[in-house]
Amino acid sequence: MRHAAVFILATLGTALGAAQLQQPTPVFRARVEQVVVPVTVKDAQGRLVEDLGAGDFRLLEDGVEQKITGFSADPAPLAVAVLIDAALSRPTAQRLRATFPSLIEAFSEFDEVGVFSFDTAFRTVAGFTTDRERVAAAVRTMEMGAEYSHPGEPLGSGAPRINGWPVGGPAAGVSRRQPAKNIDDAVLAGVRLLAGRDPGRRRLILLISDGLNSPRHQTPAENLLATLRKSGVVVHTIGLDDAKLSRRESALARYGPPTGGELFTAVKKTAIEPLYAQITEQARYYYILTYVPQRPPTVAPVFRSIEVRVKRPALNVIARDGYIPEPRAPQP
């Protein structure tokens, strides 16, 4: 049914796309009383549950049930920042590059996509565009893949190199097997880029990395989480290599809860490729719940938890874990 809706959306052409983009934004805005919560619901087999109505949901803030004032299950166009780890090992980078045609096919002609790469720096591969051919051409030529040192090399051996350039060389007497990469900084950059996109789109970061985050990144973790909770951006992550083995402990696991996103893990090319369409489908078909908090904002910006429940049993509900309301001005 939902796939049919995408086909109908595409056949209506640019005029309908423009009309949709003028509709109210289905994302949380910290400066207004209304809170909007994107929600994904899956069954025990991990399949999307598509037939729920407003009456099937309950929503609690700090444990207190809230009145749901708005509900939508309609598809919407996306604004997606694809963040690709340029410091993957060369074999992993080669496997990932082979999946890029499937990545491009996961987007519709109405989706706006930008591709960016990162290691210790953040780079634009393709600026935001609805032209999928332009994105495909850019990712075909993007530089990625790092030379890792190997066990048995002497301490203080040469730093790993990406495209011939050293990446975060080790201190003398210290052995390093993986190159540094500033994942938190890249996610923050993606949030800032999406803040400037058309507000009628559902904003999404698709992060692809092995999760080996540098301890020298510039973004404190608590600041990043606060920014994510205020942004309305959903972060879905595909974890490769080490992230597959250390799913719960991976740095990649922390981006989903504050945004309503998920961490998917895969190693083989055939396991990675289906995830692209799965993630974009989820983003396009979130249930959107809206409510006005019973409690007014306080002077201090205090985190408020959100819990979404469904009345139907044995379903998995995925939603942001809370938000930070904009503080009210102190009374004179």
C-alpha positions as CSV (number, residue, x, y, z in Angstrom):
1,M,0.0,0.0,0.0
2,R,2.7,2.4,0.9
3,H,4.8,1.5,-2.1
4,A,1.8,2.4,-4.2
5,A,1.7,5.8,-2.4
6,V,5.3,6.5,-3.5
7,F,4.4,5.7,-7.1
8,I,1.4,8.0,-7.0
9,L,3.6,10.7,-5.4
10,A,6.1,10.4,-8.2
11,T,3.6,10.5,-11.0
12,L,2.1,13.8,-9.8
13,G,5.3,15.5,-10.7
14,T,7.0,18.6,-9.6
15,A,3.9,20.6,-8.8
16,L,2.8,18.2,-6.1
17,G,6.4,18.0,-4.7
18,A,6.4,21.8,-4.4
19,A,3.0,21.9,-2.8
20,Q,4.1,19.3,-0.2
21,L,7.2,21.3,0.6
22,Q,5.0,24.3,1.6
23,Q,3.1,22.2,4.2
24,P,4.0,22.5,7.9
25,T,7.2,20.8,9.0
26,P,6.7,17.4,10.6
27,V,9.7,17.8,12.9
28,F,10.2,19.0,16.5
29,R,10.9,22.7,17.0
30,A,12.2,23.7,20.4
31,R,10.9,27.2,20.3
32,V,7.2,26.4,20.0
33,E,4.9,24.7,22.5
34,Q,4.0,21.9,20.1
35,V,6.2,18.8,20.2
36,V,6.3,16.5,17.2
37,V,7.6,13.0,17.6
38,P,8.4,10.7,14.6
39,V,7.7,7.1,15.5
40,T,8.6,3.8,13.8
41,V,6.8,0.6,14.8
42,K,8.0,-2.9,13.9
43,D,6.8,-6.4,14.5
44,A,8.9,-9.2,16.0
45,Q,10.4,-9.9,12.6
46,G,11.6,-6.3,12.2
47,R,9.0,-5.5,9.5
48,L,7.3,-2.0,9.5
49,V,3.8,-2.0,11.0
50,E,1.8,0.2,8.6
51,D,-1.8,0.0,9.7
52,L,-1.9,1.8,13.1
53,G,-4.2,4.8,13.8
54,A,-4.1,7.6,16.2
55,G,-6.0,5.6,18.8
56,D,-3.4,2.9,18.9
57,F,-0.8,5.2,20.5
58,R,-0.1,6.5,24.0
59,L,2.5,9.2,24.7
60,L,4.1,10.0,28.0
61,E,6.3,12.9,29.0
62,D,8.3,12.3,32.2
63,G,5.9,9.5,32.9
64,V,2.8,11.6,32.6
65,E,0.4,10.8,29.8
66,Q,-0.1,13.5,27.2
67,K,-3.0,14.2,24.9
68,I,-2.1,13.5,21.3
69,T,-3.3,16.5,19.3
70,G,-2.0,15.5,15.9
71,F,-1.4,12.3,13.9
72,S,-0.1,11.6,10.4
73,A,1.0,8.5,8.6
74,D,1.4,10.2,5.2
75,P,4.7,9.9,3.3
76,A,6.9,12.9,2.9
77,P,10.1,13.8,0.8
78,L,13.4,13.6,2.6
79,A,16.5,15.8,3.1
80,V,19.3,13.4,3.7
81,A,23.0,14.0,4.6
82,V,24.9,10.9,3.9
83,L,28.1,10.8,6.0
84,I,30.7,8.3,4.8
85,D,33.7,7.3,6.8
86,A,36.7,7.9,4.5
87,A,39.1,6.1,6.9
88,L,37.7,2.6,6.6
89,S,40.2,-0.1,5.9
90,R,40.8,-0.5,2.2
91,P,39.0,-3.9,1.9
92,T,36.0,-2.5,3.7
93,A,36.0,0.7,1.6
94,Q,36.0,-1.5,-1.5
95,R,33.0,-3.5,-0.3
96,L,31.2,-0.3,0.6
97,R,31.9,1.4,-2.7
98,A,30.4,-1.6,-4.5
99,T,27.1,-0.9,-2.7
100,F,26.8,2.8,-3.9
101,P,24.4,2.0,-6.8
102,S,22.0,0.6,-4.2
103,L,22.4,3.7,-2.1
104,I,21.4,5.9,-5.0
105,E,18.4,3.8,-5.9
106,A,17.1,4.1,-2.3
107,F,16.2,7.8,-2.9
108,S,13.2,9.0,-4.9
109,E,13.3,11.9,-7.4
110,F,11.8,14.2,-4.8
111,D,14.4,13.5,-2.1
112,E,17.2,16.0,-1.6
113,V,20.5,14.3,-0.9
114,G,24.0,15.5,0.0
115,V,27.0,13.2,0.4
116,F,29.9,14.1,2.7
117,S,33.0,12.2,3.8
118,F,35.1,12.5,6.9
119,D,38.1,11.3,8.8
120,T,39.8,14.1,10.9
121,A,38.3,16.6,8.4
122,F,34.8,17.0,6.9
123,R,34.4,17.2,3.1
124,T,31.6,17.8,0.7
125,V,31.4,15.1,-2.0
126,A,28.1,16.2,-3.5
127,G,26.1,19.2,-2.3
128,F,22.4,18.8,-1.7
129,T,20.5,18.0,-4.9
130,T,17.5,16.1,-6.2
131,D,19.6,15.0,-9.2
132,R,20.5,11.4,-8.4
133,E,22.8,11.1,-11.4
134,R,24.9,13.9,-10.0
135,V,25.1,12.2,-6.7
136,A,26.0,8.9,-8.4
137,A,28.8,10.5,-10.3
138,A,30.2,12.1,-7.2
139,V,30.3,9.0,-5.1
140,R,32.0,7.0,-7.9
141,T,35.0,9.2,-7.7
142,M,35.2,9.9,-4.0
143,E,38.4,9.1,-2.2
144,M,38.2,6.6,0.6
145,G,40.1,3.8,2.2
146,A,43.0,3.9,4.7
147,E,46.2,1.9,5.1
148,Y,46.1,0.3,8.6
149,S,49.2,-0.7,10.4
150,H,49.4,-4.4,11.3
151,P,50.3,-6.5,14.4
152,G,54.0,-7.0,14.7
153,E,55.0,-3.6,13.4
154,P,57.4,-1.7,15.6
155,L,56.1,0.8,18.1
156,G,56.0,4.3,16.7
157,S,55.6,3.0,13.2
158,G,54.4,5.3,10.4
159,A,51.0,6.8,10.7
160,P,48.1,5.4,8.7
161,R,47.6,7.2,5.4
162,I,44.5,8.1,3.3
163,N,45.2,8.9,-0.3
164,G,48.9,9.2,0.5
165,W,48.4,11.7,3.4
166,P,49.1,10.8,7.0
167,V,46.0,10.8,9.3
168,G,46.7,11.6,13.0
169,G,50.2,10.2,13.3
170,P,50.9,8.3,16.6
171,A,53.0,9.7,19.3
172,A,56.5,8.2,19.6
173,G,56.5,4.8,21.2
174,V,52.8,4.2,20.6
175,S,51.4,1.7,18.1
176,R,48.2,2.5,16.2
177,R,46.3,0.0,14.1
178,Q,43.4,2.3,13.0
179,P,43.4,5.8,11.7
180,A,41.7,8.6,13.7
181,K,38.3,9.9,12.7
182,N,36.1,12.5,14.3
183,I,32.7,11.0,14.0
184,D,31.0,13.3,16.5
185,D,32.3,16.3,14.7
186,A,31.0,14.9,11.4
187,V,27.5,14.3,12.9
188,L,27.4,17.9,14.2
189,A,28.4,19.2,10.8
190,G,25.6,17.2,9.2
191,V,23.0,18.6,11.7
192,R,24.1,22.1,10.9
193,L,23.9,21.5,7.1
194,L,20.4,20.0,7.4
195,A,19.2,23.0,9.5
196,G,19.4,25.1,6.3
197,R,17.4,22.7,4.2
198,D,13.7,23.2,3.2
199,P,11.6,22.7,6.3
200,G,9.0,20.7,4.5
201,R,11.3,17.7,4.3
202,R,12.0,15.0,6.9
203,R,15.6,15.6,7.8
204,L,17.8,12.5,8.1
205,I,21.5,11.7,8.6
206,L,22.6,8.4,7.2
207,L,26.0,7.7,8.9
208,I,28.2,4.9,7.5
209,S,31.3,4.1,9.7
210,D,33.1,1.4,11.7
211,G,32.6,3.5,14.8
212,L,36.3,4.0,15.7
213,N,35.8,7.5,17.1
214,S,38.8,9.7,17.8
215,P,39.2,10.9,21.4
216,R,40.5,14.2,20.0
217,H,37.2,15.3,18.3
218,Q,36.2,18.9,19.0
219,T,32.6,18.2,20.1
220,P,31.9,17.3,23.7
221,A,29.5,14.3,23.8
222,E,27.0,16.1,26.0
223,N,26.9,19.1,23.7
224,L,26.3,16.9,20.7
225,L,23.4,15.0,22.4
226,A,21.8,18.3,23.4
227,T,22.1,19.6,19.8
228,L,20.6,16.4,18.4
229,R,17.6,16.6,20.8
230,K,16.9,20.2,19.6
231,S,17.5,19.6,15.9
232,G,14.6,17.5,14.7
233,V,17.2,15.5,12.7
234,V,16.9,11.7,12.8
235,V,20.2,9.8,12.7
236,H,20.3,6.3,11.3
237,T,23.7,4.5,11.3
238,I,25.1,1.6,9.4
239,G,28.0,0.1,11.5
240,L,30.7,-1.8,9.7
241,D,33.5,-4.1,10.9
242,D,34.2,-3.4,14.6
243,A,30.8,-1.9,15.0
244,K,29.3,-5.2,14.0
245,L,31.2,-6.9,16.8
246,S,30.7,-4.3,19.5
247,R,27.2,-3.1,18.7
248,R,26.1,-1.9,22.1
249,E,29.5,-0.5,23.0
250,S,30.1,1.3,19.7
251,A,30.1,5.1,19.6
252,L,27.6,4.8,16.8
253,A,24.9,3.4,19.3
254,R,24.5,6.8,21.0
255,Y,23.1,8.7,18.0
256,G,19.8,6.8,17.7
257,P,18.1,7.3,21.1
258,P,18.0,11.1,21.2
259,T,16.8,11.3,17.6
260,G,14.5,8.3,17.0
261,G,17.0,6.6,14.7
262,E,18.6,3.2,14.8
263,L,22.0,1.5,14.5
264,F,22.1,-1.2,11.8
265,T,25.2,-3.4,11.5
266,A,26.5,-5.3,8.5
267,V,29.8,-6.6,7.1
268,K,29.0,-8.2,3.7
269,K,28.1,-6.2,0.7
270,T,24.8,-8.2,0.3
271,A,23.9,-7.3,3.9
272,I,24.6,-3.6,3.5
273,E,22.7,-3.0,0.3
274,P,19.2,-3.7,1.6
275,L,19.7,-1.4,4.5
276,Y,19.6,1.7,2.3
277,A,16.1,1.2,1.1
278,Q,15.0,0.0,4.5
279,I,16.3,3.2,6.2
280,T,14.8,5.6,3.6
281,E,11.5,3.8,3.7
282,Q,11.3,4.1,7.5
283,A,12.1,7.8,7.3
284,R,9.5,8.4,4.6
285,Y,6.8,6.6,6.5
286,Y,7.3,7.6,10.1
287,Y,4.1,8.0,12.1
288,I,4.0,11.6,13.3
289,L,2.6,12.3,16.8
290,T,2.0,15.8,18.0
291,Y,1.2,17.0,21.5
292,V,1.3,20.2,23.6
293,P,3.1,19.5,26.9
294,Q,1.0,19.9,30.0
295,R,3.8,21.6,31.8
296,P,5.0,24.9,30.6
297,P,8.8,25.5,30.0
298,T,10.9,26.3,33.0
299,V,13.6,29.0,33.3
300,A,16.3,26.3,33.0
301,P,16.5,24.1,29.8
302,V,15.8,20.7,31.5
303,F,15.6,17.5,29.6
304,R,12.1,15.9,29.4
305,S,11.8,12.2,28.6
306,I,9.4,10.9,26.0
307,E,7.9,7.4,25.9
308,V,5.6,6.2,23.1
309,R,3.5,3.0,23.6
310,V,1.2,1.1,21.3
311,K,-1.9,-0.8,22.5
312,R,-1.2,-3.7,20.2
313,P,1.1,-6.3,21.9
314,A,4.5,-7.6,20.8
315,L,5.5,-4.6,18.8
316,N,8.8,-2.6,18.9
317,V,8.4,1.2,19.1
318,I,11.3,3.4,18.1
319,A,11.1,7.1,19.0
320,R,13.3,9.9,20.4
321,D,14.0,9.4,24.1
322,G,13.1,13.0,24.9
323,Y,13.7,16.7,24.1
324,I,15.0,19.9,25.7
325,P,12.3,22.7,25.7
326,E,13.4,26.2,25.0
327,P,13.6,27.9,28.5
328,R,11.1,30.6,29.3
329,A,12.4,34.1,30.1
330,P,12.7,34.7,33.8
331,Q,10.1,37.0,35.3
332,P,11.3,40.5,36.2
